[in-house]
Amino acid sequence: MSSMNRYVPYRFRGMALLLVCMILLPAIISCAALGTVSAPTATPTASITPTSTPTATPTFTPTAAERPVLCGGPPVMFILLIGSDARRDSYAIGLADSIRLVRVDFVEPSIQLLAFQRDLYVEIPGIESHNGITHGKLNQAFLYGNPGYGYFDDPRLGPGLLALTLEHNFGAHVDHYAAVNLQAFVRIVDALDGIDIQLPHEVDGRVKGSKDPNLYFPAGDLHLSGYRTMLLARMRPQGDFTRSEVQNLILQALAEEVLSPGVITKLPELVEALYGSAQTDLDAAEASQLLCLAAMLEPQKIEFLSFPETLFKSERVQDPVLGNTSILAANFDVLLIDTGAGVAPTVMHFVGLASDAIVVATPNLASTLDAYGVIKVAHELRLRTRLHVLVNEVEDQAQAASVLGRIIGCATRFLQITPGELGFLWRDPEFEVANQHRRPLALAYPENAHAKRFLEIAARLEEQPARSGDTFTERQSTHHAAA
């Protein structure tokens, strides 16, 4: 299955994250008499020929296999986790030094954290009336929304504007937020009696001539206090992407400490460290749901995801506030990602944040069931991604129509949604030769009829209108109206 997104200058709307955002639900109600779902047996190997709407009628019905939602929570909760660089014990002024989109699964207890680089240059919506600001680094959205600047007229302040910016540029869904400043972070780590971390390489933050031992971290096993952990999390002598990897190691060490059996004796200190120190909209009931789920989590069920560094390039822009400054810009026009088969968390995470996802199936029944499973999980998660079905390795058009009829007909009948059709593929000798030489078919054989069809399908996907629906802005409007 593939996820794709389009690029608009300095606007990363709907970027395929393999994210997303976003990641997910395991159990599938199979739209068939079988109770198991296997992975597709192949990936596209030829070119595309669109077909008319198939008339084949599904001859199978779904089986009940729903899994319960745990701890009274929603099936999935997305939390924006922010580390502020504010030195004082407040949030009036401070940039978002660390940005993670956290997906919490209450069906299959698991957590995924996706890092966003703070220097991504993005559109910051809704604040143009303040000095004409329309763009900025991602971390500036948090600064502009908090009381020190007060550019965002919303009770969610800086976290709310950062969440809105993530949705506006990436299509990312945010349910709640939690921000901690430097002092609160130090107190949290100290309440746990420090953390144990294994550094794969040394981190030396000392300037020339400095002998400060607190700024040097050798490779290997380390036990760090809150202050030293904070210093390590902030250092970037090898750049932001390396620092993001180190921050993930710190978060992993924190998670292991919090999930350890001995943490129960440290709960009073943790509560005291967090009480009144975090900037969050999580209420007592939601915090209780998260604590309940934490008791069921295993360390290996916590995943840390990052964007590949090669997707971005450094540029300099003239920013109205920062002046001539270095930023991260997208280094692609369209991002097309082969997520592989199934509904594993990583696969669905990318599907959730893509603007369009191509679900690939073969005439094999197990592959057909798996394709329907992806569509069903996406529907249950209320993903805004547009879904399209493509059938691979067919013998003829009739067989393709039969497979498309089963998948699309079942989705229409039982889910009340109709995925788009992208036609079918069959084996093409020129495609196989191009594949052996690791070249796209359209470049290796530009006159190939199937290669031209690929370009037509790509153009059709590119012309899809912008999505609309349950956006962060609309949810906030509903919230305020109800209040």
Rosetta blueprint (number, residue, H / E / L):
1 M L
2 S E
3 S E
4 M E
5 N E
6 R E
7 Y L
8 V E
9 P L
10 Y L
11 R E
12 F L
13 R L
14 G L
15 M L
16 A L
17 L L
18 L L
19 L L
20 V L
21 C L
22 M L
23 I L
24 L L
25 L L
26 P L
27 A L
28 I L
29 I L
30 S L
31 C L
32 A L
33 A L
34 L L
35 G L
36 T L
37 V L
38 S L
39 A L
40 P L
41 T L
42 A L
43 T L
44 P L
45 T L
46 A L
47 S L
48 I L
49 T E
50 P L
51 T L
52 S L
53 T L
54 P L
55 T L
56 A L
57 T L
58 P L
59 T L
60 F L
61 T L
62 P L
63 T L
64 A L
65 A L
66 E L
67 R L
68 P L
69 V L
70 L L
71 C L
72 G L
73 G L
74 P L
75 P L
76 V E
77 M E
78 F E
79 I E
80 L E
81 L E
82 I E
83 G E
84 S E
85 D L
86 A L
87 R L
88 R L
89 D L
90 S L
91 Y L
92 A L
93 I L
94 G L
95 L L
96 A E
97 D E
98 S E
99 I E
100 R E
101 L E
102 V E
103 R E
104 V E
105 D E
106 F L
107 V L
108 E L
109 P L
110 S E
111 I E
112 Q E
113 L E
114 L E
115 A E
116 F E
117 Q L
118 R L
119 D L
120 L E
121 Y E
122 V E
123 E E
124 I L
125 P L
126 G L
127 I L
128 E L
129 S L
130 H L
131 N L
132 G L
133 I L
134 T L
135 H E
136 G E
137 K E
138 L H
139 N H
140 Q H
141 A H
142 F H
143 L H
144 Y H
145 G H
146 N L
147 P L
148 G L
149 Y L
150 G L
151 Y L
152 F L
153 D L
154 D L
155 P L
156 R L
157 L H
158 G H
159 P H
160 G H
161 L H
162 L H
163 A H
164 L H
165 T H
166 L H
167 E H
168 H H
169 N H
170 F H
171 G L
172 A L
173 H L
174 V L
175 D L
176 H E
177 Y E
178 A E
179 A E
180 V E
181 N L
182 L H
183 Q H
184 A H
185 F H
186 V H
187 R H
188 I H
189 V H
190 D H
191 A H
192 L L
193 D L
194 G L
195 I E
196 D E
197 I E
198 Q E
199 L E
200 P L
201 H L
202 E L
203 V E
204 D E
205 G L
206 R L
207 V L
208 K L
209 G L
210 S L
211 K L
212 D L
213 P H
214 N H
215 L H
216 Y E
217 F E
218 P L
219 A L
220 G E
221 D E
222 L E
223 H E
224 L E
225 S L
226 G H
227 Y H
228 R H
229 T H
230 M H
231 L H
232 L H
233 A H
234 R H
235 M L
236 R L
237 P L
238 Q L
239 G L
240 D H
241 F H
242 T H
243 R H
244 S H
245 E H
246 V H
247 Q H
248 N H
249 L H
250 I H
251 L H
252 Q H
253 A H
254 L H
255 A H
256 E H
257 E H
258 V H
259 L L
260 S L
261 P H
262 G H
263 V H
264 I H
265 T H
266 K H
267 L H
268 P H
269 E H
270 L H
271 V H
272 E H
273 A H
274 L H
275 Y L
276 G L
277 S L
278 A L
279 Q E
280 T E
281 D L
282 L L
283 D L
284 A H
285 A H
286 E H
287 A H
288 S H
289 Q H
290 L H
291 L H
292 C H
293 L H
294 A H
295 A L
296 M L
297 L L
298 E L
299 P H
300 Q H
301 K H
302 I E
303 E E
304 F E
305 L E
306 S L
307 F L
308 P L
309 E H
310 T H
311 L H
312 F E
313 K E
314 S E
315 E E
316 R E
317 V E
318 Q E
319 D E
320 P L
321 V L
322 L L
323 G E
324 N E
325 T E
326 S E
327 I E
328 L E
329 A E
330 A E
331 N L
332 F L
333 D L
334 V E
335 L E
336 L E
337 I E
338 D E
339 T L
340 G L
341 A L
342 G L
343 V L
344 A L
345 P H
346 T H
347 V H
348 M H
349 H H
350 F H
351 V H
352 G H
353 L H
354 A L
355 S L
356 D E
357 A E
358 I E
359 V E
360 V E
361 A E
362 T L
363 P L
364 N L
365 L H
366 A H
367 S H
368 T H
369 L H
370 D H
371 A H
372 Y H
373 G H
374 V H
375 I H
376 K H
377 V H
378 A H
379 H H
380 E H
381 L L
382 R L
383 L L
384 R L
385 T L
386 R E
387 L E
388 H E
389 V E
390 L E
391 V E
392 N L
393 E L
394 V L
395 E L
396 D L
397 Q H
398 A H
399 Q H
400 A H
401 A H
402 S H
403 V H
404 L H
405 G H
406 R H
407 I H
408 I H
409 G H
410 C H
411 A H
412 T H
413 R H
414 F H
415 L H
416 Q L
417 I L
418 T L
419 P L
420 G E
421 E E
422 L E
423 G E
424 F E
425 L L
426 W L
427 R L
428 D L
429 P H
430 E H
431 F H
432 E H
433 V H
434 A H
435 N H
436 Q H
437 H L
438 R L
439 R L
440 P L
441 L H
442 A H
443 L H
444 A H
445 Y L
446 P L
447 E L
448 N L
449 A H
450 H H
451 A H
452 K H
453 R H
454 F H
455 L H
456 E H
457 I H
458 A H
459 A H
460 R H
461 L H
462 E H
463 E L
464 Q L
465 P L
466 A L
467 R L
468 S L
469 G L
470 D L
471 T L
472 F H
473 T H
474 E H
475 R H
476 Q H
477 S H
478 T H
479 H H
480 H H
481 A H
482 A H
483 A L
